[in-house]
Amino acid sequence: MTTAKPALFISEVPRRRWRIAFLLGLGVLVNYFDRVNLSVSHNDLYATFGISDITFGYLLAAYNWSYALCQLPIGVLLDRFGVRLVGRISTFVWSLASFAAAITPSIGGFFAARLLLGIGEAPTFPANAKAIGYWFPPRERSLATSIFDSAAKFAPAIGVPLIGILLLHVGWRLSFAATGMISFLYFLLFYWIYRDPKDDPELSAEELAYIRSEDTLRNVEVGDAEQASLGYLLGKRKVIGLALGFGSYNYVFYLLLTWLPSYLSRSLNIDLLHSFLYTGVPWLVATFTDLIVGGWLVDALIQRGWNASLVRRVVLIGGTALGLGILGAADAHTPIQALFWISLSIGGLSAAAPVGWSIPSLIAPRASVGTLGGILNFANQISGIAAPILTGYLVTAQHSFGLAFGVAAVYLAIGIAGYVFLLGDIQRIPGESHLAL
């Protein structure tokens, strides 16, 4: 009786919640256009400002500096003011940042524009994780999360070639202005559409009951929720393990996001246009594994009765282990070899990513999901800062990407250990009030 009813219930429930998932996915797609336009503009910025590889590495990381510094306070602000208000402000700010980059007369102004972009986009992933926790029961969260997380891979897959071609025809300034306009249009769309479930007048009672069917929102919305402070969460082994593992993923992600076109053109002597086109291949693979493995497959297995914690851990750890394939790219001599190893690496990591992003809503005390999301993304952005800068130094010193890829592999090994020995089973952390009883 208890196994037959849910299947019938799922087939009959309205699907308004999926509109929110696709809205969040579109937002990630747009803000990653803003991120990758810099990596595409390497040669033009060198010609305009005369920057070195080391300076370019710092410029690539400038976005992550402000992004990282905002993560911990952003998590607290999200839990206090909600996804709707914080999201509206952030989407407006990040659109301004791209316009500012387009008109800057100096490299200092460009740094400032990238710092502003980091502030504007800082709430995106913690807010999305919180919104998915609001709108979806646990059985659907991996797929819902994969919709916005896969957009981070699909954006460079199509963004690098499209922005690259645009840049070659109209110059880097107009390419930045174009991404600014797209971002502003998304701000208007988010302002118009996004509501939390309790504030959405078009959400049916049937769908709201389904969303609450596994007790995901009931306590939060009536104010009887478990809470945890920032300091309390930072002292938990599960949080440390999750931060280490996801930080290692983000190191490789940002290494490839920022340096992949340069790696292909320099190490393999590919012309600029073809390096833009080839860059899209690994990101298309990553989009597929993110959606199909990290999203659909995980939810399908859990809905069929498989142990939810075990399924998530296998994909999380196994996908991160495949990320070690980046070592193969260090010794690649042809574009096919390079694209195979890079696709294996980012494809495996991308399968693990939506599972990682669904974990804050599964293990955090119910009123502290935003805070844990901020901690997680802070760890991510420390890696996002380190990856382009350290790669710039290593490439300058070694005149190759071999050591840079080796450092990434070492970090991945540490992250895998964090998942295995510290994160453990994916179970909710008790709130501070619970421990005081």
C-alpha positions in Angstrom: 0.0 0.0 0.0 2.7 2.5 0.9 4.7 1.8 -2.2 1.9 2.0 -4.7 0.4 5.4 -3.6 3.5 7.5 -4.1 3.8 6.5 -7.7 0.2 7.4 -8.4 0.6 10.7 -6.5 3.7 11.7 -8.5 1.9 11.1 -11.8 -1.0 13.3 -10.8 0.8 16.2 -9.1 1.2 19.5 -11.0 4.7 20.4 -12.1 5.0 24.1 -11.4 8.1 23.5 -9.3 10.1 22.5 -12.4 9.6 26.0 -13.8 11.6 27.2 -10.8 14.3 24.7 -11.5 14.7 25.8 -15.1 14.6 29.5 -14.0 17.5 28.8 -11.7 19.3 26.9 -14.4 18.9 29.8 -16.8 20.4 32.1 -14.2 23.5 29.9 -13.8 23.9 29.7 -17.6 23.8 33.5 -17.9 26.2 34.2 -15.0 28.7 31.7 -16.4 28.6 33.6 -19.7 29.9 36.5 -17.6 32.6 34.3 -16.2 34.0 32.7 -19.3 34.1 35.8 -21.4 37.4 36.7 -19.7 39.2 33.5 -20.5 38.1 34.0 -24.2 39.5 37.5 -24.1 43.1 36.6 -23.1 44.9 37.6 -26.3 42.8 40.8 -26.7 43.5 41.9 -23.2 47.1 41.3 -23.7 47.1 43.5 -26.7 45.1 46.2 -25.0 46.8 46.3 -21.6 50.0 44.4 -22.2 49.4 41.9 -19.3 51.6 38.8 -18.5 50.3 35.3 -17.8 50.8 35.9 -14.1 48.8 39.1 -14.3 46.1 37.3 -16.3 46.0 34.6 -13.6 45.3 37.2 -11.0 42.7 38.9 -13.2 41.0 35.5 -13.7 40.9 35.1 -9.9 39.7 38.6 -9.1 36.1 37.6 -9.5 36.6 34.8 -6.9 38.1 37.0 -4.3 35.0 39.1 -3.7 32.8 36.0 -4.4 34.6 34.1 -1.7 34.5 36.9 0.9 30.8 37.2 0.4 30.0 33.5 0.9 29.7 33.3 4.7 27.7 36.5 5.2 25.6 35.7 2.1 24.5 32.4 3.7 23.3 34.2 6.8 21.6 36.8 4.7 19.8 34.2 2.7 18.5 32.5 5.8 17.3 35.9 7.2 15.9 37.7 4.1 15.2 34.8 1.7 16.0 33.8 -1.9 13.6 36.3 -3.5 15.0 39.5 -2.2 18.7 38.5 -2.2 18.4 37.0 -5.7 16.8 40.2 -7.1 19.6 42.4 -5.8 22.4 40.0 -6.9 21.1 39.6 -10.5 21.0 43.4 -11.0 24.5 43.9 -9.6 26.1 41.2 -11.8 24.6 42.7 -14.9 26.1 46.1 -14.0 29.5 44.5 -13.6 29.7 43.2 -17.2 28.8 46.7 -18.5 31.5 48.2 -16.3 34.1 45.8 -17.7 33.1 46.8 -21.3 33.8 50.5 -20.7 36.8 50.4 -18.4 39.8 52.4 -19.6 42.5 50.6 -17.5 43.5 47.2 -16.1 42.7 48.6 -12.6 39.1 49.3 -13.7 38.9 45.8 -15.2 39.9 44.3 -11.8 37.3 46.4 -10.1 34.6 45.2 -12.6 35.5 41.6 -11.9 35.4 42.2 -8.1 31.9 43.7 -8.6 30.9 40.6 -10.6 32.0 38.4 -7.8 29.8 40.3 -5.3 26.8 40.1 -7.6 27.1 36.4 -8.3 28.0 35.4 -4.8 24.5 34.3 -3.7 23.8 32.3 -6.8 24.6 28.7 -5.7 23.7 29.0 -2.0 20.4 30.6 -3.0 19.8 27.9 -5.6 20.5 25.2 -3.1 18.1 26.8 -0.6 15.4 27.3 -3.3 15.6 23.7 -4.4 15.2 22.7 -0.7 12.1 24.8 -0.6 10.6 23.6 -3.9 11.4 19.9 -4.1 11.2 16.9 -1.8 14.4 15.0 -1.3 13.5 12.3 -3.9 13.7 14.9 -6.7 16.5 17.1 -5.5 19.4 15.6 -7.4 17.6 16.0 -10.7 16.4 19.5 -9.8 19.9 20.5 -8.6 21.5 19.0 -11.8 19.4 21.4 -13.9 21.1 24.5 -12.5 24.5 22.8 -11.9 24.7 21.4 -15.5 24.1 24.9 -16.8 27.5 25.8 -15.3 29.0 23.2 -17.8 26.7 24.0 -20.7 27.6 27.7 -20.5 31.3 27.2 -21.4 30.3 24.5 -23.9 28.3 27.1 -26.0 29.6 30.3 -24.4 33.3 29.9 -25.3 32.7 29.3 -29.0 29.9 31.9 -29.3 31.6 34.6 -27.3 34.9 33.8 -29.0 33.3 34.2 -32.5 31.6 37.4 -31.3 34.9 38.7 -30.0 36.7 38.0 -33.2 34.1 40.0 -35.1 33.3 42.9 -32.8 36.1 43.0 -30.2 36.2 42.2 -26.5 34.4 45.3 -25.3 31.3 44.7 -27.2 31.4 41.0 -26.2 31.3 42.1 -22.5 28.5 44.5 -23.2 26.5 41.7 -24.9 26.8 39.5 -21.8 25.8 42.5 -19.7 22.6 42.9 -21.7 21.8 39.2 -21.4 22.3 39.4 -17.6 20.0 42.4 -17.3 17.2 40.5 -19.2 17.6 37.7 -16.7 17.3 40.1 -13.8 13.9 41.2 -15.2 12.8 37.5 -15.6 13.8 36.5 -12.1 12.1 39.6 -10.7 8.9 38.6 -12.4 8.8 34.9 -11.8 10.6 33.8 -8.6 8.5 33.2 -5.4 9.0 30.8 -2.5 6.3 28.1 -2.5 4.3 29.7 0.4 4.2 33.0 -1.5 3.3 31.7 -5.0 -0.4 32.3 -5.6 -0.4 29.9 -8.6 1.0 26.9 -6.7 -1.8 24.4 -6.3 -2.6 22.8 -2.9 -1.8 19.4 -4.4 1.7 20.3 -5.5 2.4 22.1 -2.2 1.3 19.0 -0.3 3.6 16.9 -2.5 6.6 19.3 -1.9 5.9 18.9 1.9 5.3 15.2 1.7 8.7 14.3 3.1 8.5 17.1 5.7 11.0 19.3 3.8 9.4 22.6 4.6 6.7 22.3 7.2 8.9 23.1 10.2 10.7 26.0 8.4 7.5 27.7 7.4 5.8 27.6 10.8 9.0 28.8 12.5 9.6 25.6 14.5 12.9 24.8 12.8 16.2 23.5 14.0 18.9 26.1 13.7 22.7 26.2 13.8 25.2 29.0 14.0 28.1 29.5 11.6 30.6 28.5 14.2 28.7 25.4 15.1 28.6 24.2 11.6 32.2 24.9 10.9 33.2 22.6 13.7 31.3 19.6 12.3 33.3 16.8 10.6 30.6 16.4 7.9 30.9 20.0 7.0 34.7 19.9 6.8 34.6 16.7 4.7 32.1 18.2 2.3 34.1 21.4 2.0 37.3 19.6 1.2 35.7 17.4 -1.4 33.8 20.1 -3.1 36.8 22.5 -2.9 38.9 20.0 -4.9 36.2 19.7 -7.5 36.0 23.4 -7.9 39.8 23.7 -8.2 39.7 21.5 -11.3 36.6 23.2 -12.6 38.1 26.7 -12.4 41.4 25.5 -13.8 39.6 24.3 -16.9 37.1 27.1 -17.0 39.8 29.8 -17.1 42.8 28.1 -18.8 41.5 25.4 -21.1 41.5 27.6 -24.3 45.1 28.6 -23.5 46.1 25.0 -22.8 44.7 23.8 -26.1 46.3 26.6 -28.2 49.7 26.6 -26.5 50.3 23.0 -25.6 48.9 21.5 -28.8 49.5 24.4 -31.2 45.9 24.9 -32.1 44.8 28.2 -33.6 42.6 30.5 -31.6 39.3 29.8 -33.3 39.7 26.0 -33.1 40.7 26.2 -29.4 37.4 28.0 -28.8 35.5 25.3 -30.6 37.4 22.4 -29.1 36.9 23.8 -25.6 33.2 23.1 -25.9 33.6 19.3 -26.2 34.6 18.5 -22.6 31.9 20.9 -21.3 29.2 19.1 -23.4 30.3 15.8 -21.9 30.1 17.4 -18.5 26.6 18.7 -19.2 25.4 15.2 -20.1 27.0 13.4 -17.0 25.7 16.2 -14.7 22.1 15.8 -15.9 21.9 12.1 -16.6 24.2 10.5 -13.9 24.3 13.1 -11.1 20.6 14.1 -11.7 18.3 11.6 -13.3 20.1 8.4 -12.3 20.6 9.3 -8.7 16.9 10.2 -8.2 15.7 7.2 -10.2 17.7 4.8 -8.0 16.5 6.4 -4.8 12.9 6.4 -6.0 13.2 2.7 -6.7 14.1 2.0 -3.1 17.9 2.0 -3.2 19.7 3.3 -0.1 19.7 7.1 -0.6 22.9 7.8 1.3 24.8 5.0 -0.4 23.7 6.0 -3.9 24.8 9.6 -3.3 28.1 8.6 -1.8 29.0 6.3 -4.6 28.3 8.9 -7.3 30.0 11.6 -5.2 33.2 9.6 -4.5 33.3 7.8 -7.8 32.8 10.9 -9.9 35.5 12.8 -8.0 37.9 9.8 -8.5 37.3 10.1 -12.3 38.5 13.7 -12.0 42.0 12.3 -11.6 41.9 11.7 -15.4 43.3 15.3 -15.6 46.7 13.7 -15.2 46.3 12.1 -18.6 46.0 15.5 -20.2 49.4 16.4 -18.9 51.0 13.9 -21.3 48.6 14.4 -24.2 50.2 15.0 -27.6 47.1 15.3 -29.8 43.8 17.1 -29.5 41.9 13.8 -29.4 44.0 12.6 -26.4 43.7 15.9 -24.6 40.0 16.1 -25.1 39.5 12.5 -24.0 41.3 12.9 -20.7 39.8 16.3 -19.9 36.3 15.1 -20.8 36.8 12.1 -18.5 37.9 14.3 -15.7 35.3 17.1 -15.9 32.6 14.5 -16.8 33.2 12.5 -13.7 33.4 15.6 -11.5 30.2 17.0 -13.0 28.4 13.7 -12.2 29.3 14.3 -8.6 28.5 18.0 -8.5 24.7 18.0 -8.3 24.9 15.4 -5.5 27.3 17.7 -3.7 25.0 20.7 -4.1 21.9 18.7 -2.9 23.7 17.8 0.4 23.3 21.1 2.2 19.5 20.8 2.2 19.9 17.2 3.3 22.4 17.5 6.2 22.0 21.1 7.5 19.5 21.9 10.3 16.4 23.0 8.5 16.7 26.7 9.1 20.4 26.8 8.3 20.6 25.5 4.7 21.7 28.9 3.4 24.5 29.1 6.0 25.9 25.7 5.1 25.6 26.6 1.4 27.6 29.7 2.1 30.3 27.6 3.9 30.4 25.2 1.0 30.7 27.9 -1.6 33.3 29.7 0.4 35.5 26.6 0.3 34.8 26.4 -3.4 35.9 29.9 -4.1 39.1 29.6 -2.2 39.9 26.9 -4.7 38.5 29.1 -7.5 41.0 31.8 -6.5 44.0 29.5 -6.2 43.5 27.5 -9.4 43.9 30.3 -12.0 46.7 32.1 -10.0 48.7 29.0 -9.2 48.3 27.8 -12.8 49.6 31.1 -14.1 52.8 30.8 -12.0 53.3 27.1 -12.9 52.8 27.6 -16.6 55.2 30.6 -16.6 57.8 28.6 -14.7 57.5 25.3 -16.5 56.3 26.4 -19.9 53.8 23.6 -19.8 50.6 22.6 -17.9 52.0 19.2 -16.6 52.7 20.4 -13.0 49.5 22.4 -12.9 47.5 19.3 -13.6 49.5 17.3 -11.1 48.7 19.8 -8.3 45.0 19.4 -9.2 45.2 15.6 -8.9 46.8 15.9 -5.4 44.0 18.1 -4.3 41.4 15.7 -5.7 43.0 12.9 -3.7 42.6 15.0 -0.5 39.0 15.7 -1.4 38.2 12.0 -1.9 39.6 11.3 1.6 37.4 14.1 3.0 34.3 12.5 1.5 35.2 9.0 2.7 36.5 9.6 6.2 34.8 12.9 7.3 31.5 13.3 5.4 30.4 9.7 5.9 26.7 8.9 5.7 24.5 11.7 4.4 22.4 12.4 7.5 21.1 15.6 9.0 23.3 17.4 11.6 21.3 18.1 14.8 20.7 21.7 15.6 22.1 23.5 18.6 18.8 23.6 20.3 18.5 19.8 20.1 21.9 19.4 21.8 20.9 21.8 24.6 17.9 19.6 25.6 
